[in-house]
């Protein structure tokens, strides 16, 4: 009897203790805040109030999805207040929260203030760098220097982004990044993409999302994604932004643009136009040492090109709201570019330190690029459960015509002409066409989870014709050794499956993408064909652990692929000078990479990431030198493997109310191991990159900024780089009732930005200094007109982003 009574007493006490624990355990309140039209109220503030005295318990910001969460709460009675600039305050009903309970609050919908108040210019200042799970957000409007520069210049100084002297854009491990504008294809890459980004003013950009966590929804880009999101409004009405800039370094710079958006209940019309004109220069000096049969030779090249560029780019699109849940859209975009070059190449040849001869090459080059892209898209919400279907079809065409005429003049060691000039023509018309179509499906599951699936098909054809040869008499002829006709066709089929879910404090995103590639390269001139077919799986997993209100931990694994740019596959010989050529490589293979990272974020501001990457088949420039003929050939090859481990720290600091700053530090260790056919190459290097911005608020209308960038000496493939560093400064003033802004920006103040490279490997001994006109002073003006809260155009993913990244048409 005593035993039974004891057991019963223990059971009762256990139940009471469990009940008490449930009443006193940590609780959670979560919910969402929307604006009119069910648009997420990104950056709205939610305040948790104690009842009955309305004292503040906690506060939080609404995330881009419109959701929020309060954790670590005690049992009690609460009320939720939601606020956002330009909107009325809104309250939730009162809630009674029990210990250990997770309560989902009713959705709060914000209502815009009256028309009179909506016309008032209310400006909330964002930080230049925002840290969010899986990505970094750059806000150009928060930076005087960035706001007055082009999109390419902003990327050049953005944390975690590399832009080299050839305007190639890469992220982690120097792998090529996938560039999107409003989630849509740019239809450009290489020199063409650079031209577009140079003509896109920073004052028209809302934000840049630098995504390194990977996603099977996008093409499996090894280097991550840069999504450039243009400025637009919020609600019904019309608005826009006019920008203009004028700059000078050694030559003139000018840019002007107009961005507009108008929305009614039945349609949304949006577009932009930018016109840029500039003159600039590029220089490089090369000193090449050659030892052959007891003779020491030096081939010293001084190259200078001055070129004028006129660029038009435009976007015009519309969305038709055929019902409350269905939208059909059409977008046409284009880029028209004309560049006139004047090139001077001076080659001095020394044998045993005595000048033997010189060759002066002068050329004029006229290059025209016409790029157009047409996109048709559909977005539909299938039912009240939130299932959605998205369809996109995109056709893009890119045409380039490049005509260059070269005059080579020959002098002996005494400076006397010793032979007739050699006249050469270099013509390279190119046509590229791409068709892409995709279908995305999203299915919400229980407890906020989501399942996403999609398929994509892409077909690309490039037609490249290089005509090179000397002038004989009065007629230019074709030299079959250096001329080439190359046709390349590629078809890619892809499918993906992605899951998003929440398990307590852990957010999980996991998916896999499969891609089948079939390609045919046909070198008509050489009579050689290259055919490839391969299938690959690309898994992605992202875990985010919300430890508390101040600390988040994220673990990410991504596998990606970087396919060669189309022009790199063309096995032609490209003339640089009579002793220096560049060749394509029809046998280039894709680069595969595996990246794992662990990130800690404190207070949604300070981020510390440890990462490791293994890239196989890594592509680098490789030089082959014939010591007898002295000819140097530069070809991209799949050199071998690259191992990278590193740590990245991004932190804002506030010294005073008028002085704030941001620091980004990236320290890494890289090891390059070449395949056997490229020799015994196994080298390691350290790399430290420090980027800082200092912001000074001098008054309500006047601000100043100073930024600096430093990178230690490092290795990239077989090339070793010296330290690189530069500084920028800017000052801005708000005018015209804060609807306009003037800024004065000076870039590369001390004229220190340049690449200094040495290559000592096998029989090659070469040193190069490469620099451009980076020191420029620019005056910028921008003005916002119309209603301040026009709802943005719908964002669509066209599906041809990766193919268009590879459409390189540079010289």
C-alpha positions in Angstrom: 0.0 0.0 0.0 2.8 2.4 0.9 4.5 1.6 -2.4 1.3 2.3 -4.4 0.8 5.6 -2.5 4.4 6.6 -3.1 4.2 5.9 -6.8 1.0 7.9 -7.0 2.6 10.8 -5.1 5.6 10.8 -7.4 3.3 10.8 -10.5 1.3 13.8 -9.1 4.5 15.7 -8.2 6.0 15.0 -11.6 2.8 16.3 -13.4 2.8 19.4 -11.2 6.4 20.1 -11.9 5.9 19.5 -15.6 2.9 21.9 -15.5 5.0 24.5 -13.7 7.8 24.2 -16.2 5.4 24.6 -19.0 4.1 27.8 -17.4 7.6 29.3 -16.9 9.4 28.0 -20.0 10.6 30.3 -22.8 7.9 31.3 -25.3 7.8 32.6 -28.9 5.6 35.0 -30.8 5.9 35.2 -34.5 3.9 36.7 -37.3 3.9 38.8 -40.5 3.4 42.4 -41.5 2.1 43.3 -45.0 1.4 46.5 -46.9 -1.6 47.1 -49.2 -1.6 44.6 -52.0 -0.2 41.9 -49.7 3.3 43.2 -50.3 5.8 42.3 -47.6 6.5 45.3 -45.3 10.3 44.9 -45.5 12.1 47.0 -42.8 9.0 47.8 -40.9 9.4 47.9 -37.1 7.4 45.7 -34.8 7.3 46.5 -31.0 6.1 44.0 -28.4 4.2 45.8 -25.6 3.4 44.5 -22.1 -0.2 44.8 -20.9 -1.7 46.6 -19.3 1.0 49.4 -18.9 2.1 49.3 -22.6 5.8 49.2 -21.6 8.2 47.9 -24.3 9.1 44.3 -24.0 11.0 43.8 -27.2 11.4 45.2 -30.8 12.5 43.8 -34.1 12.7 44.5 -37.8 10.5 42.8 -40.4 12.6 40.8 -42.8 12.3 40.9 -46.7 9.7 38.1 -46.5 7.5 40.2 -44.2 7.9 38.1 -41.2 9.2 38.7 -37.6 9.8 36.7 -34.5 10.1 37.4 -30.7 11.9 34.7 -28.7 12.8 34.1 -25.1 9.5 35.6 -23.8 7.9 35.1 -20.4 4.2 34.1 -20.0 1.9 37.2 -19.9 -0.4 39.5 -21.8 1.0 41.3 -24.9 0.1 43.7 -27.7 2.1 44.2 -31.0 2.6 47.6 -32.6 3.8 47.8 -36.3 5.2 51.0 -37.8 6.8 51.9 -41.1 7.8 55.3 -42.7 4.9 56.6 -44.7 2.3 54.3 -43.1 -0.1 54.5 -40.3 0.6 52.7 -37.0 -1.2 49.4 -36.6 -1.9 47.3 -33.6 -2.7 43.6 -33.2 -5.3 42.2 -30.8 -4.2 41.5 -27.3 -2.7 38.0 -26.7 -2.2 35.9 -23.6 1.0 33.9 -23.8 1.7 30.8 -21.8 5.0 29.4 -20.8 6.7 27.2 -23.5 4.1 28.3 -26.1 4.8 29.3 -29.8 2.1 31.7 -30.8 1.4 32.8 -34.4 -0.1 36.3 -34.3 -2.6 37.6 -36.8 -1.2 39.3 -39.9 -0.9 43.0 -39.5 -1.7 45.1 -42.7 -0.3 48.6 -42.8 -2.2 51.5 -44.5 -0.5 54.3 -46.3 -0.8 57.8 -44.8 -2.9 60.5 -46.6 -1.9 61.8 -50.0 -0.6 65.0 -48.5 1.8 63.0 -46.3 2.8 60.6 -49.1 4.3 63.5 -51.1 6.7 64.4 -48.2 10.2 63.2 -48.8 10.9 60.8 -45.9 14.3 59.2 -46.1 15.4 56.3 -43.9 19.2 55.7 -44.0 20.3 52.2 -44.5 23.9 51.0 -43.8 26.1 50.5 -46.9 26.6 46.8 -46.0 23.9 44.6 -44.6 24.5 41.0 -43.5 21.7 38.6 -44.1 21.6 34.8 -43.9 23.4 33.4 -47.0 24.1 36.8 -48.6 25.5 40.3 -48.2 23.5 43.3 -49.4 25.2 46.5 -50.7 23.1 49.7 -50.6 24.8 52.2 -53.0 22.5 55.0 -51.8 24.1 54.8 -48.4 27.5 55.6 -49.9 28.5 58.9 -51.4 31.3 57.2 -53.5 29.1 54.3 -54.6 26.1 56.4 -55.4 28.2 58.5 -57.8 29.9 55.6 -59.6 28.9 53.0 -62.1 27.7 49.5 -61.2 31.1 48.1 -62.2 33.0 50.5 -59.9 30.7 49.7 -57.0 31.4 46.0 -57.5 35.1 46.8 -57.7 35.1 48.2 -54.1 32.4 45.8 -52.6 33.5 43.3 -49.9 34.1 39.8 -51.3 34.0 40.9 -54.9 37.0 41.0 -57.3 37.1 43.0 -60.5 40.4 42.7 -62.3 42.0 45.0 -64.9 40.2 43.2 -67.6 36.9 43.8 -65.9 36.3 40.1 -65.0 34.0 39.8 -62.0 34.5 37.0 -59.5 33.6 36.1 -55.9 35.0 33.5 -53.6 38.2 31.8 -54.9 38.2 34.1 -58.0 35.5 32.1 -59.7 33.3 33.8 -62.2 30.1 35.3 -60.7 26.7 35.0 -62.3 25.5 38.6 -62.8 21.7 39.4 -62.8 19.8 42.7 -63.0 16.5 42.5 -61.2 16.9 38.7 -61.3 17.0 38.9 -65.1 19.7 38.1 -67.7 22.0 40.9 -68.6 22.5 39.3 -72.0 26.2 40.3 -71.8 29.5 39.1 -70.4 33.1 39.9 -70.6 33.8 43.3 -72.2 30.1 43.7 -73.2 28.9 43.1 -69.6 31.5 45.6 -68.4 30.2 48.2 -70.9 26.7 47.7 -69.6 27.7 48.0 -65.9 29.8 51.1 -66.6 26.8 52.8 -68.1 24.5 51.9 -65.2 24.7 54.6 -62.6 24.9 53.7 -59.0 22.2 56.4 -58.2 19.7 54.2 -60.0 20.5 51.0 -58.1 18.4 50.1 -55.0 20.7 47.4 -53.8 23.2 44.6 -54.8 22.7 41.1 -53.4 26.0 39.2 -53.2 24.8 35.6 -52.8 27.5 33.0 -51.9 25.3 30.3 -50.2 24.2 28.9 -53.6 20.7 27.8 -54.6 19.5 25.0 -57.0 16.9 27.5 -58.3 19.7 29.4 -60.2 22.2 27.9 -62.6 24.9 26.1 -60.7 27.4 29.0 -60.7 30.6 28.1 -58.8 31.4 31.7 -58.0 28.0 32.7 -56.6 25.5 35.3 -57.7 25.4 39.1 -57.9 21.8 40.3 -58.3 21.7 44.1 -59.1 18.2 45.4 -58.2 17.2 48.7 -59.7 15.3 51.4 -57.9 11.5 51.4 -58.2 8.5 52.8 -56.3 5.8 51.1 -54.1 2.2 51.8 -54.9 -0.2 53.2 -57.6 1.0 56.2 -59.5 4.1 57.3 -61.5 7.6 58.1 -60.4 11.1 58.1 -61.7 14.7 59.2 -61.3 16.9 61.4 -63.5 20.6 61.2 -63.2 23.6 63.0 -64.9 27.3 63.0 -64.3 30.4 64.6 -65.7 33.9 63.6 -64.9 37.5 64.1 -65.9 40.8 62.3 -65.4 43.1 62.4 -68.4 40.0 62.6 -70.6 36.2 63.3 -70.4 33.5 61.1 -68.9 29.7 61.7 -69.2 26.7 59.7 -68.2 22.9 60.4 -68.1 19.9 58.2 -67.4 16.2 58.1 -66.8 14.4 55.4 -64.8 10.6 55.4 -64.6 7.7 53.2 -63.2 4.0 53.7 -63.6 1.3 51.4 -62.1 -2.4 51.2 -62.3 -4.8 48.5 -61.1 -4.6 46.7 -64.4 -1.0 47.0 -65.6 2.5 48.2 -64.6 4.8 49.9 -67.1 8.5 50.4 -66.3 11.8 51.1 -68.1 15.1 52.8 -68.1 17.5 54.4 -70.6 21.1 55.3 -70.1 23.5 57.1 -72.3 27.2 57.2 -71.6 30.1 58.6 -73.5 33.8 58.6 -72.4 37.4 58.6 -73.5 40.0 56.8 -71.6 43.3 54.9 -71.8 44.9 51.6 -71.0 48.6 51.1 -70.7 50.8 48.1 -70.0 54.5 47.6 -70.1 56.1 44.1 -70.4 59.7 43.1 -70.0 60.4 39.5 -71.2 63.8 37.9 -70.7 64.9 35.0 -73.1 68.0 32.9 -72.9 68.8 30.9 -76.1 72.1 29.3 -77.2 74.1 31.6 -75.0 72.4 34.8 -76.0 70.4 36.9 -73.5 67.6 38.7 -75.1 65.0 41.2 -73.8 61.7 41.9 -75.5 60.4 45.1 -73.9 56.9 46.2 -74.9 55.2 49.5 -74.2 51.5 49.4 -75.2 49.1 52.4 -75.0 45.5 52.5 -76.2 43.2 55.4 -76.2 39.6 54.7 -76.9 36.3 56.6 -77.1 33.1 54.8 -76.2 29.4 55.6 -76.8 26.9 53.3 -75.2 23.1 53.1 -75.2 21.3 50.7 -73.0 17.6 50.4 -72.3 14.9 48.3 -70.7 11.2 48.5 -71.3 8.7 46.1 -69.7 5.1 45.7 -68.7 3.1 43.5 -66.4 -0.6 42.8 -67.0 -2.6 41.8 -64.0 -5.1 39.5 -65.7 -6.6 38.6 -62.3 -5.8 39.0 -58.6 -3.5 36.0 -58.7 -2.1 35.9 -62.3 0.3 38.2 -64.0 1.7 38.1 -67.6 4.8 40.2 -68.4 7.0 41.2 -71.3 10.4 42.7 -71.2 12.7 43.9 -74.0 16.2 45.1 -73.2 19.1 46.1 -75.4 22.7 47.5 -75.4 24.2 49.4 -78.4 27.9 50.0 -78.0 30.4 51.6 -80.3 34.1 51.9 -79.4 36.9 53.5 -81.4 40.4 52.5 -80.4 43.8 54.0 -81.3 46.5 51.6 -80.3 50.3 52.2 -80.2 52.6 49.3 -79.5 56.4 49.9 -79.2 58.5 46.7 -79.1 62.3 47.1 -78.3 64.5 44.1 -78.8 67.9 43.8 -77.1 70.5 41.1 -77.5 73.3 41.0 -74.9 72.0 44.3 -73.5 72.5 46.0 -77.0 69.5 47.3 -78.9 69.0 45.1 -81.9 65.8 46.6 -83.4 62.4 48.1 -82.7 58.9 47.5 -84.1 56.3 50.2 -83.9 52.7 49.0 -84.4 49.9 51.5 -84.8 46.3 50.4 -85.4 42.8 51.8 -85.5 39.9 49.6 -84.4 36.2 50.2 -84.8 34.0 47.8 -82.7 30.1 47.8 -82.8 28.1 45.6 -80.5 24.3 45.2 -80.8 22.6 43.1 -78.1 18.9 42.5 -77.7 16.9 40.3 -75.3 13.1 39.5 -75.4 11.4 37.9 -72.4 7.9 36.6 -71.9 6.9 35.6 -68.4 3.9 34.3 -66.4 3.4 34.2 -62.6 0.3 32.6 -61.1 -1.0 31.7 -57.7 -2.8 28.4 -58.1 -4.9 28.3 -54.9 -5.4 29.7 -51.5 -2.8 27.4 -50.0 -0.1 29.5 -51.8 1.0 27.1 -54.6 2.6 29.1 -57.4 3.7 28.5 -61.0 6.2 30.7 -62.9 7.1 30.3 -66.6 9.7 32.2 -68.6 10.9 32.2 -72.2 13.8 34.4 -73.3 15.4 34.9 -76.7 18.7 36.8 -76.9 20.9 37.8 -79.8 24.3 39.4 -79.8 26.2 40.7 -82.9 29.6 42.2 -82.9 31.6 43.6 -85.8 35.2 44.5 -85.1 37.5 45.9 -87.8 41.2 46.6 -87.1 43.9 47.8 -89.4 47.5 47.6 -88.3 50.6 49.2 -89.6 54.0 47.7 -88.4 57.1 49.9 -89.0 60.6 48.3 -88.5 63.8 50.1 -87.3 67.3 48.9 -86.7 69.3 49.5 -83.6 70.3 53.0 -84.9 66.7 53.9 -85.5 66.8 53.6 -89.3 63.9 52.0 -91.3 65.3 48.7 -92.7 62.2 47.2 -94.5 58.9 48.2 -95.9 55.9 48.5 -93.4 53.8 45.5 -92.9 50.1 46.2 -93.2 47.6 43.8 -91.6 43.8 43.5 -91.3 42.1 41.9 -88.4 38.3 41.4 -88.9 36.2 39.5 -86.4 32.4 39.5 -87.0 30.6 37.4 -84.4 27.0 36.3 -83.9 25.5 34.6 -80.8 21.9 33.4 -80.3 20.4 31.9 -77.2 16.9 30.6 -76.4 16.1 29.6 -72.8 12.8 28.5 -71.2 12.1 27.5 -67.6 9.2 26.4 -65.4 9.2 26.8 -61.6 6.7 25.4 -59.2 6.4 26.2 -55.5 4.2 24.2 -53.0 3.8 25.3 -49.4 3.8 22.5 -46.8 2.8 22.3 -43.2 4.4 24.5 -40.5 5.8 27.0 -43.0 7.8 24.6 -45.0 8.0 24.8 -48.8 8.9 22.5 -51.7 10.2 24.0 -54.9 10.8 22.3 -58.2 11.6 23.4 -61.7 13.0 22.5 -65.2 15.0 24.5 -67.7 16.1 24.1 -71.3 18.7 26.3 -73.0 20.1 26.3 -76.6 23.0 28.5 -77.7 24.8 28.9 -81.0 27.8 31.1 -81.7 29.2 31.9 -85.1 32.8 33.3 -85.1 34.7 34.4 -88.1 38.2 35.8 -87.8 39.8 37.2 -91.0 43.5 38.0 -90.6 46.1 38.7 -93.2 48.6 41.1 -94.8 48.0 43.7 -97.5 49.6 42.7 -100.8 49.7 45.5 -103.3 46.4 47.3 -102.9 44.4 44.3 -101.6 44.2 42.8 -98.2 44.6 39.0 -98.3 43.7 36.2 -95.8 46.4 34.2 -94.0 44.9 30.8 -93.3 47.4 30.3 -90.4 45.9 33.1 -88.4 42.3 33.1 -89.7 39.5 30.9 -88.3 35.9 30.1 -88.8 34.4 28.5 -85.7 30.8 27.4 -84.9 29.8 26.3 -81.4 26.4 24.8 -80.4 25.4 23.9 -76.8 22.3 22.5 -75.3 21.6 22.3 -71.6 18.7 20.6 -69.8 18.3 21.1 -66.1 15.9 20.2 -63.3 16.0 21.0 -59.6 14.2 20.1 -56.3 14.5 22.3 -53.2 13.1 22.1 -49.7 12.8 24.9 -47.1 11.7 24.2 -43.6 12.0 25.2 -40.0 12.8 22.9 -37.1 12.7 24.8 -33.8 15.5 27.3 -34.0 17.0 25.8 -37.2 16.1 27.0 -40.7 16.9 24.4 -43.3 17.3 24.8 -47.1 18.4 21.7 -49.0 18.2 20.9 -52.7 19.9 19.4 -55.7 20.1 20.5 -59.3 20.9 18.2 -62.2 22.3 19.5 -65.5 22.9 17.6 -68.7 25.1 19.3 -71.3 25.7 18.5 -74.9 28.0 20.6 -77.0 29.6 20.6 -80.5 32.5 22.7 -81.5 33.3 22.9 -85.2 36.5 24.5 -86.4 35.6 24.8 -90.1 39.0 26.2 -91.0 41.0 23.4 -89.4 38.4 20.7 -90.1 38.3 19.6 -86.4 35.2 18.9 -84.3 34.9 18.7 -80.6 31.9 17.0 -79.1 31.0 16.6 -75.4 28.2 15.2 -73.3 28.1 15.1 -69.5 25.6 15.0 -66.6 26.3 16.5 -63.2 24.5 16.8 -59.9 24.9 20.0 -57.8 23.7 19.6 -54.2 23.2 22.6 -51.9 22.5 22.7 -48.1 22.1 25.7 -45.9 21.5 25.5 -42.1 20.8 28.6 -40.1 20.7 28.2 -36.3 19.0 31.2 -34.5 20.7 30.8 -31.1 19.1 34.0 -29.6 18.2 37.6 -30.6 21.9 38.5 -31.0 23.6 35.4 -32.4 23.0 33.3 -35.5 25.1 30.5 -36.9 25.0 29.3 -40.5 26.5 26.2 -42.1 26.6 26.0 -45.9 27.7 23.5 -48.6 27.6 24.3 -52.3 28.8 22.5 -55.4 29.0 24.5 -58.6 30.3 24.6 -62.1 31.9 27.3 -64.2 31.7 26.7 -68.0 34.2 28.4 -70.3 33.2 31.6 -71.9 32.1 30.9 -75.5 34.9 32.9 -77.1 37.5 31.1 -75.0 36.5 27.8 -76.8 37.3 29.3 -80.3 40.7 27.9 -81.3 41.8 31.0 -83.3 45.1 32.9 -82.9 44.5 36.5 -81.9 47.2 39.0 -82.9 48.7 41.2 -80.1 52.1 41.9 -81.9 54.4 40.0 -84.1 55.9 38.1 -81.1 52.8 37.8 -78.9 49.6 36.0 -79.7 46.6 34.8 -77.8 44.8 31.5 -78.7 41.4 30.0 -77.8 41.2 26.4 -76.6 38.4 24.1 -77.9 39.3 21.5 -75.3 38.6 23.7 -72.3 36.6 21.8 -69.7 34.2 23.2 -67.1 35.6 24.0 -63.6 33.9 22.2 -60.7 34.1 23.5 -57.1 33.0 22.4 -53.7 32.6 25.1 -51.0 31.8 24.8 -47.3 31.5 27.7 -44.9 30.5 28.4 -41.3 29.2 31.9 -40.5 28.5 33.6 -37.2 26.4 36.8 -37.3 26.1 39.0 -34.2 23.2 41.4 -33.9 22.6 41.2 -37.7 25.7 43.4 -38.2 29.0 41.7 -37.5 29.7 38.6 -39.6 32.6 36.2 -39.3 32.9 33.4 -41.9 35.3 30.5 -42.1 35.3 28.9 -45.5 37.1 26.3 -47.6 36.9 25.6 -51.4 38.3 23.0 -53.7 38.2 23.8 -57.4 39.1 21.0 -59.9 40.1 21.7 -63.5 40.7 25.3 -62.5 41.2 27.5 -65.6 44.1 30.0 -65.8 46.1 31.7 -68.5 49.2 29.6 -69.5 52.1 30.9 -71.5 54.1 28.9 -74.1 57.3 30.5 -75.3 59.4 29.3 -78.3 62.9 30.4 -77.4 64.2 30.1 -81.0 61.4 32.3 -82.7 60.8 34.3 -79.5 57.1 34.0 -80.0 54.9 33.9 -76.9 51.5 32.2 -77.0 48.9 32.8 -74.2 46.1 30.2 -73.9 43.6 29.4 -71.1 44.0 25.9 -69.9 42.6 23.6 -67.1 45.7 24.0 -65.1 44.8 21.7 -62.1 43.5 22.1 -58.6 43.1 25.0 -56.3 42.7 24.6 -52.5 41.5 27.7 -50.6 40.8 28.2 -46.9 40.1 31.5 -45.3 38.3 33.7 -42.9 36.2 36.8 -43.6 35.1 39.4 -41.1 32.7 42.3 -41.8 32.0 44.8 -39.0 30.5 48.3 -38.7 31.8 50.6 -36.1 30.3 53.8 -34.7 32.8 56.3 -33.2 30.4 59.2 -32.7 27.0 60.3 -33.9 28.6 61.9 -36.9 31.4 59.3 -37.7 30.6 55.7 -38.6 32.7 53.1 -40.5 32.7 49.7 -42.0 35.6 47.2 -42.2 35.8 44.0 -44.3 38.8 41.8 -43.8 39.4 38.6 -45.9 42.4 36.5 -45.1 43.0 33.3 -47.1 45.6 30.6 -47.9 45.6 29.2 -51.4 47.5 26.3 -52.9 47.8 25.8 -56.7 48.7 22.3 -58.0 49.1 21.8 -61.8 48.3 18.7 -63.7 51.4 16.8 -64.9 51.3 18.1 -68.5 51.9 21.6 -67.2 55.0 20.8 -65.3 56.0 20.5 -61.7 53.9 23.4 -60.3 52.9 23.3 -56.7 52.8 26.7 -55.0 51.1 28.2 -52.1 50.3 31.8 -51.2 48.6 33.9 -48.6 46.2 36.7 -49.4 44.9 39.5 -47.3 42.3 42.0 -48.5 41.2 45.0 -46.3 38.4 47.3 -47.4 37.2 50.2 -45.2 34.8 53.0 -45.6 34.6 56.1 -43.2 31.4 58.1 -43.2 31.0 61.6 -41.8 27.7 63.4 -41.4 28.7 67.1 -41.4 25.1 68.4 -41.2 21.6 67.4 -42.1 22.3 68.0 -45.8 26.0 67.6 -46.1 28.0 64.3 -45.8 31.5 63.0 -46.7 33.1 59.7 -47.2 36.6 58.2 -47.5 37.3 54.6 -48.6 40.4 52.5 -49.0 41.3 49.1 -50.4 44.5 47.1 -49.8 45.6 43.7 -51.0 48.9 42.0 -50.1 51.2 40.4 -52.7 49.6 37.2 -53.8 49.6 34.4 -56.4 47.1 33.7 -59.1 47.9 30.6 -61.2 51.5 31.0 -62.5 51.3 34.8 -62.1 52.6 36.5 -58.9 51.1 39.9 -58.1 52.6 42.7 -56.0 50.5 44.6 -53.5 47.6 46.7 -54.8 46.1 49.6 -53.0 44.0 52.8 -53.6 41.8 55.4 -51.9 38.6 57.2 -52.9 36.8 60.2 -51.4 33.5 62.0 -51.9 31.2 64.7 -50.5 27.5 65.1 -51.1 24.7 67.6 -50.5 21.0 67.1 -50.6 19.2 69.8 -52.5 15.7 70.7 -53.9 13.8 69.8 -50.7 15.9 66.6 -50.4 14.5 65.3 -53.7 17.8 66.0 -55.4 21.5 65.3 -54.6 24.8 66.7 -55.7 28.0 64.7 -55.1 31.6 65.2 -55.9 33.7 62.0 -56.0 37.4 61.5 -56.5 38.5 57.9 -57.3 42.1 56.5 -56.9 43.2 59.8 -55.4 46.9 59.0 -55.3 47.0 57.1 -58.7 48.2 53.9 -57.1 45.8 51.4 -58.6 47.6 49.1 -61.0 48.5 45.4 -61.5 52.2 44.6 -61.2 52.7 40.9 -62.3 55.8 38.7 -62.5 55.7 35.2 -64.2 58.8 33.0 -63.8 58.0 29.5 -64.7 59.7 26.9 -67.0 61.4 29.0 -69.7 59.3 32.1 -69.2 60.6 35.2 -67.4 58.2 38.1 -67.7 57.3 41.2 -65.7 54.2 43.3 -66.5 52.7 46.6 -65.2 49.1 47.1 -66.2 47.2 50.3 -65.4 44.2 52.3 -66.5 42.7 55.7 -66.0 41.3 55.2 -62.6 42.1 58.6 -61.1 38.9 60.5 -62.0 36.9 63.4 -60.4 33.2 63.2 -61.1 30.3 65.5 -60.4 27.0 63.7 -60.0 23.4 65.0 -59.9 20.2 63.0 -59.3 16.6 64.0 -58.9 13.6 61.9 -57.9 10.2 63.0 -59.3 6.6 61.8 -59.1 4.9 59.9 -56.2 7.4 58.5 -53.7 5.6 55.2 -53.2 4.9 53.6 -56.6 4.7 49.9 -56.3 7.6 48.2 -58.0 7.5 46.2 -61.2 7.3 42.4 -60.7 10.7 40.7 -60.6 11.1 37.8 -63.0 13.9 35.3 -63.5 14.4 34.8 -67.3 16.4 31.6 -67.1 19.2 32.6 -69.5 21.4 34.3 -66.9 24.3 31.8 -67.1 24.4 31.5 -70.9 24.5 35.3 -71.2 27.3 35.5 -68.6 29.4 33.5 -71.1 28.6 35.6 -74.2 32.0 37.3 -74.1 32.8 39.5 -77.1 35.9 41.3 -75.8 38.9 42.1 -78.0 
